[in-house]
Amino acid sequence: MSIVYIVSAPSGSGKSTLVSELFKVVRNLDFSISYTTRPPRGSEQNGKEYFFVTKDQFEAMIQADEFLEHANVFGNYYGTAKRFLREAEVRGNDLLLDIDVQGAQQIKQRLPEAVSIFILPPDREKLEWRLRNRGLDSEAVIRRRLDTARREIENYSKYEYILVNEKLERATDELKAVVLAERMRRSGATPLPEELRLLAMAQACRLDQARERVRPILESFGAKSVPDAD
């Protein structure tokens, strides 16, 4: 059975770059391209970054129960089609979903065994710099994205793994470690000596190990801190 990996992050956290780097170094992994009713931005192409559809088309897919999850974000629909999981299973591959906090919660309700990963920016200042530097959004949209980021970050404790994207190479290594560690764990095989380092790196990213790394990031956003588990 395919492993489903959920990857969420505030806009501008470098999630797309990380996922792109992951696919260069991990095999047998499919990517689910989301459907959306928002118009393409910049050089985005239909079927590459998203499947761009009309509101009527999207709502027809909802009626036909074609989505694993879907949500309305800033007045536009986004959704993950069930067909990508079916196709991954036919190929014997795992599936990675790049979705927001709302979608992640829906997926975990449908697929409790899915692996959830939350990617954080180093702090609010760096996230704001990234949003401005990419030159895609107006001032009003940037402010809205920063406010949304604060609310999304407060949901970090609902995820099993937490990564901080401060240095791309390090964050890529951690994401790779999480994906491969979950494969090893579910296979039940005894890890080889060279695989122990990956397991240790993945373990360091687990929620219970990452709370101290998260605390100053939450503070930089003025976000609510989540109490430690008993």
C-alpha positions as CSV (number, residue, x, y, z in Angstrom):
1,M,0.0,0.0,0.0
2,S,1.3,3.5,-0.9
3,I,2.5,5.8,1.8
4,V,0.9,9.2,1.6
5,Y,3.1,12.2,2.7
6,I,1.4,15.4,3.5
7,V,3.6,18.5,3.2
8,S,2.2,21.9,4.4
9,A,3.8,25.3,4.9
10,P,2.9,29.0,4.9
11,S,3.2,30.6,1.5
12,G,6.8,31.7,0.9
13,S,8.4,29.2,3.2
14,G,10.2,27.5,0.2
15,K,8.0,24.4,0.2
16,S,7.9,24.1,-3.6
17,T,11.7,24.3,-3.8
18,L,12.2,21.7,-1.1
19,V,9.7,19.3,-2.7
20,S,11.5,19.8,-6.1
21,E,14.8,19.0,-4.5
22,L,13.3,15.9,-2.8
23,F,12.2,14.5,-6.1
24,K,15.8,14.7,-7.4
25,V,17.0,12.3,-4.7
26,V,14.1,10.0,-3.8
27,R,12.7,7.4,-6.2
28,N,9.3,5.8,-6.4
29,L,7.5,8.9,-5.3
30,D,4.6,10.5,-7.2
31,F,3.4,14.1,-6.8
32,S,-0.2,15.1,-6.7
33,I,-0.9,18.2,-8.7
34,S,-3.8,20.1,-7.1
35,Y,-6.8,21.5,-8.9
36,T,-7.7,25.1,-8.5
37,T,-10.1,27.7,-9.7
38,R,-7.6,30.6,-9.3
39,P,-6.0,32.0,-12.5
40,P,-2.4,31.1,-13.3
41,R,0.3,33.4,-12.0
42,G,3.4,34.3,-13.9
43,S,4.8,31.4,-16.0
44,E,2.6,28.7,-14.3
45,Q,1.3,26.1,-16.8
46,N,-1.8,24.0,-16.6
47,G,-1.0,20.5,-15.5
48,K,2.4,21.5,-14.1
49,E,1.9,23.7,-11.1
50,Y,-1.8,23.2,-10.9
51,F,-4.8,22.0,-13.0
52,F,-6.6,25.2,-13.6
53,V,-10.4,24.7,-13.9
54,T,-13.5,26.8,-13.7
55,K,-15.7,27.0,-10.6
56,D,-18.4,25.0,-12.3
57,Q,-15.9,22.3,-13.2
58,F,-14.6,22.1,-9.7
59,E,-18.0,22.0,-8.1
60,A,-19.0,19.2,-10.5
61,M,-15.9,17.2,-9.3
62,I,-17.1,17.8,-5.7
63,Q,-20.5,16.4,-6.5
64,A,-18.9,13.4,-8.2
65,D,-16.8,12.8,-5.0
66,E,-13.6,13.0,-6.9
67,F,-11.5,14.8,-4.2
68,L,-9.6,13.4,-1.3
69,E,-9.8,17.0,0.1
70,H,-10.8,20.4,-1.0
71,A,-11.0,23.9,0.4
72,N,-11.9,27.4,-0.4
73,V,-8.9,29.7,0.2
74,F,-9.2,33.5,-0.4
75,G,-12.2,32.9,-2.6
76,N,-10.7,30.2,-4.8
77,Y,-11.1,26.4,-4.6
78,Y,-8.2,24.1,-4.2
79,G,-8.4,20.3,-4.2
80,T,-6.5,17.0,-4.4
81,A,-8.0,14.4,-6.7
82,K,-8.4,10.8,-5.6
83,R,-7.1,9.6,-8.9
84,F,-3.5,10.4,-8.0
85,L,-3.5,8.0,-5.1
86,R,-5.0,5.2,-7.3
87,E,-2.4,5.8,-10.0
88,A,0.5,5.8,-7.4
89,E,-0.7,2.5,-6.0
90,V,-0.9,0.9,-9.5
91,R,2.7,2.0,-10.1
92,G,3.8,0.8,-6.6
93,N,4.9,4.4,-5.7
94,D,4.3,6.5,-2.7
95,L,2.4,9.8,-3.0
96,L,3.3,13.3,-1.8
97,L,0.6,15.9,-1.3
98,D,1.5,19.6,-1.2
99,I,-1.6,21.0,0.6
100,D,-2.6,23.6,3.2
101,V,-3.6,23.1,6.8
102,Q,-7.3,22.7,6.0
103,G,-6.6,20.1,3.4
104,A,-4.1,18.3,5.7
105,Q,-6.8,17.8,8.4
106,Q,-9.2,16.4,5.8
107,I,-6.6,13.9,4.5
108,K,-5.7,12.8,8.1
109,Q,-9.4,12.1,8.7
110,R,-9.7,10.0,5.6
111,L,-6.2,8.5,5.8
112,P,-5.0,8.4,9.4
113,E,-1.9,6.6,8.4
114,A,-0.7,9.4,6.2
115,V,2.6,11.0,7.3
116,S,2.2,14.8,8.0
117,I,5.1,17.2,7.7
118,F,5.0,20.9,8.4
119,I,7.7,23.3,7.0
120,L,8.4,26.5,8.9
121,P,10.3,29.6,7.8
122,P,13.1,30.6,10.2
123,D,11.1,33.6,11.4
124,R,8.6,36.2,10.4
125,E,11.2,38.6,9.1
126,K,12.7,36.1,6.6
127,L,9.3,35.0,5.4
128,E,8.3,38.6,4.7
129,W,11.6,39.1,2.8
130,R,10.9,36.0,0.7
131,L,7.4,37.1,-0.1
132,R,8.6,40.6,-1.2
133,N,11.6,39.3,-3.1
134,R,9.6,37.0,-5.3
135,G,7.6,40.0,-6.6
136,L,4.3,38.2,-7.1
137,D,2.0,39.9,-4.7
138,S,0.7,43.4,-3.8
139,E,1.3,44.9,-0.4
140,A,-2.2,44.0,0.7
141,V,-1.7,40.3,-0.4
142,I,1.7,40.2,1.4
143,R,0.1,41.4,4.6
144,R,-2.7,38.9,4.2
145,R,-0.3,36.1,3.6
146,L,1.7,37.0,6.7
147,D,-1.4,37.0,8.8
148,T,-2.5,33.7,7.4
149,A,1.0,32.3,8.1
150,R,0.7,33.2,11.7
151,R,-2.6,31.3,12.0
152,E,-1.2,28.3,10.0
153,I,1.9,28.1,12.2
154,E,-0.3,27.8,15.3
155,N,-1.4,24.4,13.9
156,Y,2.1,23.0,13.8
157,S,1.4,20.6,16.7
158,K,-1.1,18.7,14.5
159,Y,1.8,17.4,12.3
160,E,4.1,14.5,13.1
161,Y,7.3,16.1,11.7
162,I,8.5,19.7,11.8
163,L,11.2,21.1,9.5
164,V,12.6,24.6,9.6
165,N,13.7,25.8,6.1
166,E,16.6,28.0,7.1
167,K,19.3,26.4,4.9
168,L,17.9,24.6,1.8
169,E,20.5,21.8,1.8
170,R,19.9,20.9,5.4
171,A,16.1,21.1,5.1
172,T,16.2,18.9,1.9
173,D,18.3,16.3,3.8
174,E,15.7,16.3,6.6
175,L,12.8,15.9,4.3
176,K,14.6,13.1,2.5
177,A,15.3,11.5,5.9
178,V,11.7,11.6,7.0
179,V,10.4,10.0,3.7
180,L,13.0,7.2,3.8
181,A,12.7,6.6,7.5
182,E,8.9,6.1,7.2
183,R,9.5,3.6,4.4
184,M,12.0,1.7,6.5
185,R,9.8,1.8,9.6
186,R,6.8,0.4,7.6
187,S,8.8,-2.2,5.8
188,G,9.8,-3.8,9.2
189,A,13.3,-4.5,7.8
190,T,16.4,-4.1,10.1
191,P,18.1,-0.9,9.1
192,L,21.6,-1.1,7.6
193,P,24.4,0.8,9.4
194,E,24.3,3.6,6.8
195,E,20.5,4.0,7.3
196,L,20.8,4.7,11.0
197,R,21.9,8.3,10.3
198,L,18.7,8.9,8.3
199,L,16.6,7.4,11.1
200,A,18.3,9.6,13.7
201,M,17.8,12.7,11.5
202,A,14.1,11.9,11.0
203,Q,13.6,11.3,14.7
204,A,15.1,14.7,15.5
205,C,12.3,16.3,13.3
206,R,9.5,14.6,15.1
207,L,7.1,17.0,16.9
208,D,8.2,16.0,20.4
209,Q,11.8,16.8,19.5
210,A,11.1,20.0,17.6
211,R,9.1,22.1,20.1
212,E,12.1,24.1,21.3
213,R,13.1,25.0,17.7
214,V,9.5,26.1,17.0
215,R,9.1,28.3,20.1
216,P,11.2,31.4,18.9
217,I,9.5,31.1,15.4
218,L,6.1,31.3,17.0
219,E,7.2,34.3,19.1
220,S,8.5,36.1,16.0
221,F,5.0,35.9,14.5
222,G,3.2,36.7,17.7
223,A,1.5,33.3,17.4
224,K,0.0,31.4,20.2
225,S,2.3,28.8,21.8
226,V,1.0,25.3,22.1
227,P,1.5,23.6,25.5
228,D,3.9,20.8,25.7
229,A,2.4,17.3,25.8
230,D,2.2,15.7,29.3
